[in-house]
């Protein structure tokens, strides 16, 4: 999933049966985000989000077993309904974690579908990249069912 010289990057693509504006809302509105965010079995008890350049977000995540932990970041680029770019870091990081940048690009397809492309990186280890790939894949599956 990476190219020499780029570090460890994650790239995912999915097609969602909704127009870009609806997908963008699901990516940025706290009540919508809480309905699909996180790997299977996770609860999202709280989402704070100010989707504008320089704005921040904080997502509380509750795993099936264990204590709540938090994901935080800053919005770098916000261009509704085409682009969302933000930093991504855990408040309580694993020693292998480091802050990454997530880019979510939305492209209208014929009809009312949207192609959503995610790029995230660079990761410190392949193990962390693979963990994020699993989490995003499960989250996008929940998003597709929601939309």
C-alpha positions in Angstrom: 0.0 0.0 0.0 3.0 2.4 -0.2 5.3 3.6 -2.8 9.1 3.8 -2.2 10.0 7.2 -0.6 6.4 7.8 0.6 6.6 5.8 3.9 3.8 3.5 4.9 0.5 4.8 3.4 -3.0 3.4 3.5 -5.2 3.9 0.5 -8.8 2.7 0.3 -11.7 3.3 -2.1 -15.4 2.6 -1.8 -18.5 3.5 -3.7 -21.4 4.7 -1.6 -25.1 4.8 -2.8 -25.6 8.5 -1.9 -24.7 11.9 -3.4 -21.5 13.6 -2.3 -23.4 16.1 -0.1 -24.9 13.3 2.0 -21.6 11.5 2.3 -19.9 14.7 3.4 -22.5 15.3 6.1 -21.9 11.8 7.3 -18.2 12.5 7.5 -18.5 15.8 9.4 -21.7 16.0 11.5 -21.2 14.6 15.0 -24.5 12.8 15.2 -24.0 11.2 11.8 -20.4 10.3 12.5 -21.3 8.6 15.8 -23.7 6.2 13.8 -21.0 4.6 11.7 -17.5 5.4 13.0 -15.2 2.8 14.4 -14.6 -0.9 13.9 -17.4 -3.4 14.4 -18.5 -3.6 18.0 -17.2 -0.2 19.0 -19.5 2.4 20.5 -19.1 6.1 20.0 -20.4 7.9 23.1 -19.3 11.4 22.1 -18.2 13.3 19.0 -17.0 16.9 19.0 -16.3 18.4 15.5 -15.6 21.9 14.1 -15.1 21.1 10.4 -13.3 24.2 9.1 -9.6 24.8 8.5 -8.0 25.1 11.9 -11.0 23.5 13.6 -10.6 20.4 15.7 -12.4 17.2 16.4 -12.4 14.7 19.2 -14.1 11.2 19.1 -14.6 9.1 22.1 -14.4 5.4 21.2 -15.5 2.5 23.4 -14.2 -1.0 22.4 -16.4 -4.0 23.1 -14.1 -4.8 26.1 -12.2 -2.0 27.8 -12.2 1.7 28.6 -13.1 4.6 26.4 -10.2 6.2 24.5 -10.0 9.2 22.3 -9.1 10.2 18.7 -8.2 13.8 18.1 -7.1 16.0 15.2 -7.2 19.3 13.4 -8.9 20.0 10.1 -6.4 21.1 7.4 -8.6 21.4 4.3 -12.4 21.4 4.2 -14.0 21.8 0.7 -17.6 20.6 0.9 -18.6 18.2 -0.6 -15.3 17.2 -2.3 -12.5 17.1 0.2 -11.8 16.7 3.9 -8.2 16.6 5.1 -7.2 16.3 8.8 -4.6 15.2 11.2 -5.3 11.9 13.1 -3.8 11.0 16.5 -4.7 9.0 19.6 -4.7 11.0 22.9 -3.4 7.8 24.5 -1.0 6.6 21.8 0.5 3.2 21.4 4.3 3.4 21.3 4.2 2.5 17.6 1.7 5.4 16.8 2.4 8.8 15.4 0.2 11.5 14.0 -0.9 10.9 10.5 -2.8 12.9 7.9 -6.1 11.6 6.5 -7.4 12.8 3.1 -10.9 11.9 2.2 -11.8 12.8 -1.4 -15.4 12.5 -2.8 -16.3 12.2 -6.4 -19.8 12.2 -7.8 -20.5 9.2 -10.0 -23.4 8.8 -12.5 -26.7 8.6 -10.8 -26.5 9.4 -7.1 -23.4 7.5 -6.1 -20.2 8.8 -4.7 -16.7 7.4 -4.9 -14.9 7.9 -1.5 -11.1 7.7 -1.6 -9.1 7.6 1.6 -5.3 8.2 2.0 -3.7 8.1 5.4 -0.1 8.1 6.5 2.7 7.9 6.9 2.6 5.2 9.6 5.5 4.2 11.8 5.0 0.5 11.3 3.2 -1.9 9.0 1.3 -3.3 12.0 -0.3 0.1 12.7 -1.1 0.6 9.0 -2.8 -2.8 8.9 -4.8 -2.0 12.0 -6.0 1.2 10.5 -6.9 -0.5 7.3 -9.1 -3.0 9.2 -10.8 -0.2 11.2 -11.5 2.0 8.1 -12.7 -1.0 6.1 -15.2 -1.9 8.8 -16.2 1.7 9.3 -16.9 2.2 5.6 -19.0 -0.9 5.6 -21.1 0.6 8.3 -21.3 3.9 6.5 -22.4 2.1 3.3 -25.2 0.4 5.2 -26.3 3.6 6.9 -26.5 5.5 3.6 
